[in-house]
Amino acid sequence: MVTIDGSHGEGGGQILRSALTLAALTGTPLHVERIRAGREQPGLRPQHLTAVRAAAALCAAGLQGAAIGSTALTFVPQRPVQAGEYTFDVTEAAGGGSAGAVTLILQTVLLPLALAAGPSRVTLRGGTDVPWSPPSFYVERVYLPTLARLGVTARMTVRRWGFYPRGGGELTVEIEGGARLHGADLGERGALVEVEVIAYVAQLPSHIPQRMGDRARSLLQALAVPVRVEPRHVPAASPGAALFLLARYEKALAGFAALGRQGLPSEAVAEAAGRDLLAHHATGAAVDPHLADQLVLPFVLADGPARATTSQVTRHLLTNTWTAGHFPLPAAHTEGSEGQPGWLSVPGPSVPGA
C-alpha cells in the first residue's frame, strides 16, 4: 500500500486527487493521511469527498474514512477502471447547495476513463467557475486541447454555469476511451498569433462584460496581435462574472482567468487576468503555471519522453511531482526555482496499469 502525507508541500486537495487517479489506474492500494491538515477547515470537504466517490466508482474501490472532515482515507481498487456513464454531484456530498469545483473532480476521473476500454460520458454538477480551480473555459480551451496532443480525445459541454457560493452548474464530458498516451515536446511555443477574450456574466447588466472586455483589449494592445473580445451572458443558478483570456501561440496554448465579486470593479477583473498573461508572455515559456502541474500525470503515464517549459515553477507543480513519485511510474523532474521559469520533464516510457 502506498502511504502519502497529505500535508506535504502545497498541502491541498491536489495531493488527494492525483493520488486517487494514479491508484485507480495502477490498481495500487492507497492510504492518505493528514489530508489538508494546514487548511482552515482540514480534511475532506464536499468537493474532495465527491472526487473520492468518483474515483471509487470507476474501479469499485473499498473505502475507509470517506466522510466530510476526515483527515485520513484508505482507497483499495477492486477491479480495473470501467468505462461507462457516470454522474457526480457535489451537492450530494454537501447535503445541499455547494459550489465545490467540478472541474477538479473531472481531472480526477478523466485520465482513468481515457485509458479505459470503451467510451464514457460523465455528468458533473456543482461549481464550474469558482476560486482556486480551473474555470470551465480553461478546461475546454487549454487543458483538453493540450491533452489531445498527448492522445486523449474528450469533448466538454457546459449546460449551466455554477458560480460561488450557490454552484448549481452542470457540465458533461464525453471521453472516447482506449487512449494511448504518448510523449510530447512542449518546450517551444512559437510566435503569439492572437488573444481571445471571453467576458461572461450571469444575471448581471450587459455593461459589465463589455467593460471587462474593453479593459482587457486596452491592456493587451502592447502585444501587437489581434485581440478578439466576446461578451457573453450565460445561464446560471446565481449571479456571477468572470473573464477568460486565451493566448494562442503557434505551438502552444495558455489560459488566464479572473473571477468577479461584489465590490470589485469590472476593470480590475480584466487587469488581474491581463497581468498574468503579460507576465507569462514575457518569459518565453510554452506552458502557463496552471497547466504545468496538470501535465505531471499524463507525462508520467505516457509511453515516451515528455517535457514542457513553464513560465513559473509553482508549489502545486512541485507537490504534484512529489505525489506521482510514490507510484510505480517513471519519475517526473522539475528544473528551476519555485516562482521562476523552469522545466517539467519525464524520461518515459511507461505502461499504465502494469
N, C-alpha and C positions, 0 to 999 in steps of 0.2 A: 504493500500500500504506500502510495506517495503521500507524504505529510507536508503541508505548506503553512507557513506563518503568514496569516492574512494581514498582519500589521506591517509587513516589510515595505520599505521604500515609500511609494506613494500611499500605500495602505488603504486603498479604497476598494470599491466593488469590482474593479477590473481584474484584480488577482483572482477573485472567485469565478468570474465569468470565463476568463481564459483557462483556468484550471478545469472547469466543467467541460468546456469544449474539447480540450485535449484528453480528458479522462473518458468522455463518451467515444471519441474517435479511436483511441488506442485500447479501450477496454480495461483501463487501469483503475483499480480501486483508489479512492481519493479521500483524504481527511484534511480539512482546512480548519485551523484553529485561530483564535484571536481575530475573528472577522471584523474588519472596520473598527478595530479597537480604539483608535485615536479620534474617531468621529464624535460629534456632539450627541448623536444617537447611535451607539455602537450596535454591531450585529446586523442581522438581516432586516432590511426594510421591504415594503411590498414589491418593489421592482426586482430586488435581489431574490426574494423568495419565488417570484414568478419565473425568473431565469433558472433557478434550481429545479422547479417543477417542469419547466420546458425541456431542459436537458435530460431530466429523468424520463420524461415521456418518450424521448427518442430511442432510448436504449433499455427501457424497463428497469431503471436503476433502483436499488434499495436505498432508502434514505434514513438517516438518523439526524435529528437536530434541525429539521426543516420546519421552522416556525419563526414568526416575527420576533425579533430581538435576540435570536440565537446567535452566539458567538463561535459556535463550533458545528461543523457539518461533516457527516460521512456519506459518501456517494459511491455506490458499488454497481457498476454496469452489469446487467444480466444477459445481454444479447448485443449483437452488432446494431448500429443505428439503422432504423427502419424509415424508409421514405413513406410519405402519406400526406394526409390532410390534417392540419393541426390548428387549434385556436387557443391563444393565450391572452388572458385578460387580467391586467394588473388590479382592477377593482375587486376581483375575487379574492386576491391575497390581502387587499387592504380592508375588505369588509365594507366598501363604499367607494365613492369617487376618489380617484387618485391620478396625479399627473406623473406617475412613475414612467421613466423613459422606455418606450417600446423599441426604439432603435438600438438600445443596448441589449435588450432581450433578443432582437434579431441577430445581432452579432454573435450571440452565444450559440444559436442553432444553425446559422447559415452554412458554415463550412461543413459540419457533420452531414447536413442534408444534401449539400452539393456533391459530396463524395459518396453518398449512399446510392444504391442501385435503384433507379426509377425517379420519376418526377415527384415534387412535393408542392404543397400550397399551404402557406402559413398566414393566418389572420391574427393581427396583434391589436389590442385595444388598451388605450391609456394616453400618455403624453407623447406627442410626436415632435414637439418643438419646445423643449424645456431646458433650464440651465444645466450645465455640467454634462451635456450629452450631445452627440451629433444630431443636428436638426434633419428633418426629412429630406430637404433639398440636397444637403450634403451627401447623404447616403445614396440618393438617386443619381446625382450628377458627378460625384467624385469617387466614392467608395466602390459602388457596383461596377462602374466602367473600368476602374483600375483592376478589380478582381477579374474582370473579363479578360484582361491581358494575361492573367495567370491561369486561365482555363475555366473560370466559374461563369455559368450562364444563369442569371437571375433578373427578374423584372419586378419592380415595385410600383404599386398604385396606392396613392393616399386618397381614401374615400372621405375622410373627415379629419381636420387638424385638431390637435389637442394641446392647448396652452396651459401654463401654470395659472392658478392652482387646481382647476377642475379636471383637466385632462379631457377624457371623453373622445379622444381621437381614434381613428381606425385606419390601419393600412394592411394591404395584402401583398404578399411576395410569392411569386411563382418561381420555383427553382427547378432547373432542368434535371439535375442529378447525373450520376455517372461521370462526374468530372475527374480529370487527372490534372492535378496542379503541377505546373511546370515553372521553372525558374524564369527570372526576368532581370534585365538591367535597367533600372530606373535611375541611373546616375546622371543623365543629362536631360534637360528639359527642352532645349531649343529656344527659338525666339517666342516672345509673347505675341499671340495672334489677336486676341480680343478679351474683353472682360464682360461677362453677363451680370447684370444686377437684377435681382428679383426682390422687390419690396412688397411684402404681403401682410395683410391685416384681416382680422375677423371682427365684425360688428363694431367697426370704428369708421369715422368720417374719411372720405376719399382724399382729403388734403394730406393725410398722414403718410400713406405710401408714396404720394407724389413728392412730398418734402424729403423723405428718406432717399428716394431715387435721385432727385436733383442734387442733393448734397454729395451723394456718392459719385455722381458723374463729375461734379466740380472738383472733388478731391483727387480723382483718378486721371484727370486730364494730363497730368505730367507724364503718364506712361506712354503717351503718343500712340495709342492704339484705339480702335473703335470701342466705345463703352455703350453697350445696349441695355437700356433700362426698361423693365417690365413691372409696372404697378399691378398688384393683384388683390382681389377680395376673395377669401377662401372660406368655405363652410367650417364652422367650429362650434363647440358647445358653449364657449365663453369668449369674451373679447381677448384679442391678442395682437401683437405686432412683431415683425421680425424682418431682417434684411439678410440676404444671402448673396455673396459675391463668388463668381466662378472665374478663375484665371485660366484661360485656355492657351497652353503653350503648344509648340509643335509636337513635343514628345511626352507631355505630362499635363495633368490637371491638378489644380489646387483650389481649395474652397475655404471661405472665411464667412463667419456669421455673427450677428449680434441680435439680441432679443430686446424688445421694448418693455418698458414697465411704467407704471403710473408715476408721473412726475419727471420722467426722463424725456427731454426734447427729441423729436424725430431726428434732427440733425446730429445729435450726439450718438444715436444708434448707428447711423451711417458712418460717422467718424471712427467709432470703435472698430468696425469691420474693415474700414478702409485703411486704417493704420496698420492692422495686422497684415493685410495684403501687401502693402508697400514695404513693410519690414521683411516679409518673405521674399519678395521680388529682388530686393537689394542684395541678398546673399548668393543668388545664382543657383540655389538648390532646386531639385526637381520636386521633392515631396514636402507638403506642408507638415507642421508638427503633429497635427491630429492624425493624419494618415499614416505617419511613420509608425506609431505604436500599434495601429490596426493592421499593419503589414507583417508584424512579427509572426503570427500564427500561420498565415498562408505561406510565408517564406520557409518556415521550418517543416511544413508539410509538403513542400514542392519536391519534385523528382530531380531537380538540378540546382546549380548555384543561383543565388538571387542577391541583389544588392540595390540600395537606394541611397541617394543623398537627401538629407533633410535640413531645412533651414534652422531647426532647433532640436537639440537632443534634450528631451523633456524627462522628468522623473517618471512619467507614465511609460515612456519608451524603455527606460532602464528597468523599471519594475516588471513590465511585460516580458522583456528578455530574460530576466531572472526567473520568472514563473515558468516559462516554456522550458527552461533548463532542467526542470525536475522530471521531465518525461523522456522516454527512450526515442528521442528525435535528434537530428543534427542541431548543434548549438548555434544560437544567434549571437552575433557580436556587434558591438557599437564602438565607434571611434569618434572622439570629440568630447569636450567637457559639457556638463549639464548647462543648459541655457545658451549654448553656442551651436553653430552649424556642425554637422557631422555626417557619419555614415551608419547605415544598418546593413549587415551582410550575413549570409548563411552559406556555408560551403556546399551543402547537399552531398549526395542525394538522400531521399527518404522514401519509405514505403508506408503510407498511413495504415494503421491497424496492425502493423507487424509486431 
